Amino acid sequence: MSLVRRVRDASLGTQLFVLQMVIVLLAVGGTASVWADHTRDQLDSLYEQRALAIAQSVAALPQVREAFDLRNPEKVLQPLALSVQGSTGADYVVIANREQTRYAHPNAALIGERLSTDGTTVLTTGRSWVGTETGTIGTTVRGKAPIFDEYGDVIGLVSVGVLRTTVTGRLAAALPPLLWTALAVLVCGLTAAALITARVRRQTFGLEPSEIAALLEQREGVLHGVKEGVLALDLAGRVTLVNDAARELLGDVGQDLTRMPVSDRMRDVLAGDDPGEDRVVLHGDRVLVLNRTPVSVRGQHRGWVVTLRDRTELVRLARELDDSSSATEALRAQAHEFANRMHTVVGLLELGEHEAAIGFITRFTRGTYAADLRERVQDPTLAALLMAKSAEAAERGARLVLAEDSDVPEGSVGDPQDAVLVIGNLVANAIDALDGASGTIEVSLLADTGGLHVRVCDSGPGIAPELVGEVFGEGFTTKAAHSGPRGLGLALTRQACLRRGGWVKVRNADGAVFTALLPPAVVVGTR
């Protein structure tokens, strides 16, 4: 029991080696045992047939039949039997009559006595017999043949036998090659067991089962505990691991990268065709940040781990902050402009130019851009957005104008969140396209039963014809690199329009012309 306990408490490699060694020993021992039994059976059968052949040959000799008619047949049969015994190598040759009385026997003192083993079967049936019996000289493998007279009647029998020890000696002589073969197989088996054990050690990095189980538990805890999505890919691009957060972000992941239900942009990032850190991609309504890291174990590259962070809420807050900043800048610019105008009025009054002051105030209060904008765009959120973008454009040397056909009645837009996203991104893109140069941005907003129609035109260089089909893709940008992700504005605009069943397009006409349709949002009622 102490040995069993010691093996049970040993390392995994030792247990595997001992188990394989036991299997090899059992296999070799079992094979050798079967071979020995089979060889013994073959030797028994061989010596039985050999003894029977000798017995049949002696029984067929004419002098044997003739001797049975003599007064003392043993005087002829005993020398004959001894001669045959010596020439054939048999351990005994016995001749007996029908009453089973011996006429010949290796021990002359037993001649005239009854056979020690029963020969009735041979004498009554006239058929030969083979088998193993124990007689006066020991256990022998023997064959018995009947002796017939000239009329075909059984008059006696011949029994020839070989000692079992002789058969065993022949078997022992055949064992050394078997033992050497078994030993060679045993050595090969133990060598193979040692190699397999060493390979298992390398594959498990020398860890014991309890340590592997602990690592698995820790891995499961970490994977399902972190809020970031984790996706593992092997060298063939197959998904080997995905945690709950990744499933929540991506949905049905699948097992093959090429068949994963994601956009081409995300597939490029996952496959490494778009390398880099913090790659921003869109997936459904989510904005995800992906990082792809190679995995190496002991210097061998095994695959990649991709982490996914949900930045949807962060992007929304950043956009709201940007809108607030734009509104603040617009208010600051308006306050600055108002202060300049008030200083002008005060100066005219101090100079006594009352008529000039009255005229300046009249021109200032009649037909202002704000009043015209508020009249055409009655939705307060969109009006505030356009005022802020107008101030931003003015700060950067451009001019934003509202098209004459613009008409947005109050309440016609509903929830303005998507409208703010679409208009804000298109106007911001137009401002960036002018790149600080003086130019004009014309915005047309028209709300009807089909939804909100948006058109933004700029007097910039336009979009290169080969890039028209790519401007709405994730990550596309013609701007210089800045901090933070770029190329999301137009992609988010397209996503918002498609989500509502609309569209967004671009063409060139003395600059870039973006048109979009934002249908009314579908309101799901409750029962």
PyMOL commands that set and color helices and strands:
alter all, ss='L'
color gray80, all
select helices_A, chain A and resi 2-8+12-59+62-67+74-88+108-110+120-125+164-203+209-225+244-250+257-259+264-271+312-350+354-365+369-376+380-395+417-434+465-467+489-499
alter helices_A, ss='H'
color red, helices_A
select strands_A, chain A and resi 92-97+102-104+129-135+138-148+154-163+229-234+239-242+279-283+286-297+300-310+399-402+440-448+451-458+503-508+512-518
alter strands_A, ss='S'
color yellow, strands_A
deselect
rebuild
show_as cartoon
